Amino acid sequence: MIKVGVLGTGFGKTHADIYKKLEGVEIAGVFGRRPEKLEKIKEELKVNVTTDIDELITDPSIDLIDVCLPTSIHKEYVIKSLKNDKHVFCETPVCYTLEEAEEMKKCAEEYNKKLFVDLFFKFSDPHRFAIEKIKSNSLGKPLVVTAYQKTPPHWGDMNLNRIVQEFMLHNFDFITEIMGEPIEITANGIETKNSHVFANLKYEDGVASVESSTMLPGKFPFSIGFNIICESGAITFDGKFGEVTEQKTVVFKDCEVEEINLPSNDDYEEAIKYVIDNISDGKSSSIISIDEAIKSLKIVLKIKKSLSNSIRN
């Protein structure tokens, strides 16, 4: 039995809903600052709740701390949890600087604990299919990757920093999984109350781009997709989520077109299942480790710098 302490009642509630239905998992408690939200969670999930964060972090019976707190305080409570002999699953963005990420990584290594980051695109069915297809080398080397993410402004004001850090980082994680770390990064964008960004990544023998927008009108569906051109084929995915949900993944070759029927798994649930299985099986490596998060964080920081330079000029 894996015992979990959840820090946070916003997205933490979503995580708690998932833990509650998994076999071999027990929610030891949920921390929050607002008693009224905690009381609602207590009644709905029949779990212990607390306004004392240390009650969970220092509980010796808890195996995993799930951090769904504001990014600005992730480092503090990730490190405190690791030092109290806990594995940690941290929401994204994991942090805002490489220095913070390296501190967390060093602490996990020092205390011999696992630090997972919620890089959920690795568990999105079309993204996971594409990653496995590319790694099988059945289409040859990937040469061009384009990805997009477009939505109405449902998340409040989303300035250039926020859209890169909170939206685009998952696309960067996906692209580095396929093509590795880029040698050159540039970006341009526009910012009103919300933002639209074009980011370009250059490789020795390939290119990639990510377009992300939170400037669409209210009736526009949340849209996400990618196109991957390889030496001997291509993979496309287009998804629309809203009043009507449509998803389509297709593999193209010179003499063949194959529409792929994929399951509709919940990305977040699959990520949490992976964390629990990884801890239970005692695996030494992880596809959503802090090392993987650092790769996409490096790109995020360079994109933000490029955007800052383009605006000044």
Buried (B, 14 or more C-beta within 10 A) or exposed (E): EBBBBBBBBBBBBBBBBBBBEBEEBBBBBBBBEEEEBBEBBBEEBEBBBBEEBEBBBBBEEBBBBBBBBEBEEBBEBBBBBBBBEBBBBBBBBBBBEEEBBEBBBEBBEEBEBBBBBBBBBBBBBBBBBBBEBBEEEEBEEBBBBBBBBBBBBEEEEBBBBBBBBBBBBBBBBBBBBBBEBBEEBBBEBEBEEBBBBBBBBEBEEBBBBBBBBBBBEEEBBBBBBBBBBBEEBBBBBBBBEBEEEEBBBBBBEEEEEEEBEBEEEBBBBBBBBBBBEBBEEEEEEBBBBBBBBBBBBBBBBBBBEBBEEEEEE
